[in-house]
Amino acid sequence: MKQYLLSVHSVEGEPTPAADGMEQMFRDVEAFNERLRAVGAWVFAGGLHPATTATVVRTRGGEVLTTDGPFAETKEQLGGFWVIKAADLDEALKLAAEGSRACAGPVEVRPFQDEAED
């Protein structure tokens, strides 16, 4: 089975749900996680702290430079993700639709590159 990244995106400045809405979203996401496990699609998942907590590390001329804040200067940021196994893109898209409903946000689907043959 091929692996896919289902990435959840958020937009800075958009209102966040009230506490009861967030609690429902957490329950819905956990139910989706359980469904992924039940159908054998689960690999790994995680939610991320806001992009403002990011640190960018880059090496230039043998020197390591670090800067505070996200790499991309944009309002749209990665908020969380799932790594899943699916037979094909169609199956991954169906699971992404369930994930989008669960987290109440857009989910981008991208296949991982195939592993090199040994």
C-alpha positions in Angstrom: 0.0 0.0 0.0 1.1 3.5 -0.7 1.5 6.1 2.0 -0.1 9.5 1.9 0.2 12.7 3.9 -3.1 14.2 4.9 -2.2 17.7 6.0 -4.6 19.9 7.9 -4.3 23.6 7.2 -5.5 26.6 9.2 -5.6 30.3 8.5 -4.2 32.8 11.0 -6.8 35.3 12.1 -9.8 33.1 11.4 -12.0 32.7 14.5 -11.4 29.6 16.6 -14.4 27.5 17.7 -15.8 28.0 21.2 -14.7 25.6 23.8 -17.6 23.2 23.3 -17.0 23.2 19.5 -13.3 22.4 20.1 -14.2 19.5 22.4 -16.5 18.1 19.7 -13.8 18.5 17.1 -11.3 16.6 19.3 -13.9 13.8 19.8 -14.6 13.7 16.0 -10.8 13.6 15.2 -10.3 10.8 17.7 -13.2 8.8 16.2 -11.6 9.3 12.8 -8.2 8.1 14.2 -10.0 5.0 15.5 -11.5 4.4 12.1 -8.1 4.7 10.4 -6.7 2.1 12.9 -9.7 -0.2 12.4 -9.3 -0.3 8.6 -5.5 -0.7 8.8 -4.8 2.8 7.3 -3.2 4.3 10.4 0.5 5.1 10.3 1.0 8.2 12.4 -0.8 11.5 13.2 -0.2 14.7 15.2 -1.4 18.2 15.8 1.0 21.1 15.9 1.3 24.2 18.0 0.8 27.5 16.2 3.3 28.5 13.6 4.5 31.3 15.8 6.2 28.6 17.9 8.3 27.5 15.0 12.1 27.9 14.6 13.7 27.6 11.2 17.2 26.1 11.0 19.4 26.5 7.9 23.0 25.9 7.1 24.8 28.4 4.9 28.5 28.2 4.2 29.0 25.7 7.0 27.3 28.0 9.5 24.0 27.2 11.2 21.5 30.0 11.3 18.3 29.9 13.3 15.3 32.3 13.0 12.1 32.5 15.0 8.8 32.0 13.4 7.5 29.9 10.5 9.5 29.3 7.3 6.7 30.5 5.1 5.5 34.1 5.5 1.8 33.3 4.9 -1.5 33.3 6.8 -2.1 29.7 5.8 -0.2 27.3 8.0 0.1 23.5 8.7 -1.9 22.7 11.8 -1.7 19.0 11.9 -1.4 15.8 9.8 -2.1 12.2 9.3 0.2 9.7 7.6 -2.0 6.9 6.2 -1.7 3.8 4.0 -4.2 3.5 1.2 -4.5 1.3 -1.9 -4.7 4.3 -4.2 -5.4 8.0 -4.4 -9.1 7.5 -4.6 -9.1 5.7 -1.2 -6.8 8.3 0.2 -9.2 11.1 -1.0 -12.2 9.3 0.6 -10.3 9.1 4.0 -9.3 12.7 3.6 -12.9 13.8 3.2 -13.7 12.0 6.5 -10.7 13.7 8.1 -11.8 17.1 6.8 -15.3 16.6 8.4 -13.7 15.5 11.7 -11.3 18.5 12.0 -13.6 21.0 10.3 -10.8 22.2 8.0 -9.2 21.7 4.7 -7.1 18.6 4.2 -4.4 18.4 1.5 -3.5 14.9 0.2 0.0 14.2 -1.1 1.6 10.8 -1.8 5.0 10.0 -0.4 7.7 9.2 -3.0 8.2 5.5 -3.6 11.1 4.0 -1.7 14.2 3.3 -3.8 14.8 -0.3 -4.7 17.8 -1.9 -2.8 
